[in-house]
């Protein structure tokens, strides 16, 4: 099996940190649940808050957490004979790109998951794995329409549409302090093992 796994807000808590930076600099008081649609940060940018600049800062990625259970589950999948790719839609001209990738990869055993497991594409529909793990609803819907298995970790911006009503979503984490994504990765690991065994 080939498992394609997104990076931002799937194995990392990026948007918690992004929102914290925005609120600290602009004196806003947005909450995580306010990121209720994919274009939330784009709309802030249009309103005159320069929020995209953080994505090009090395120290932004230093602050982001990689969920340890995500690392364990993905490494376990490789050790079980499956292929794992970290598939991210990052801008290739982002000056912080190499640092961002380093900040992710340093958590993995390089003998198991390393730079050759990273795929950068602006269009994940061209990736042809068996399973996609991704927080973007639209991407998951596209994969599912091709008969692929998907796992959509619950986030405020991907709450279920009618097209996804057969998939029960867990509550998303309302704040960084009570983030349950690490625990949810354990549950996903159990599901994946069930699927493979
Ligand atoms: Mg993502």
Boltz pocket constraint, residues with backbone or C-beta under 6 A from the ligand:
constraints:
  - pocket:
      binder: B
      contacts: [[A, 6], [A, 7], [A, 8], [A, 9], [A, 10], [A, 134], [A, 135], [A, 136]]
      max_distance: 6.0
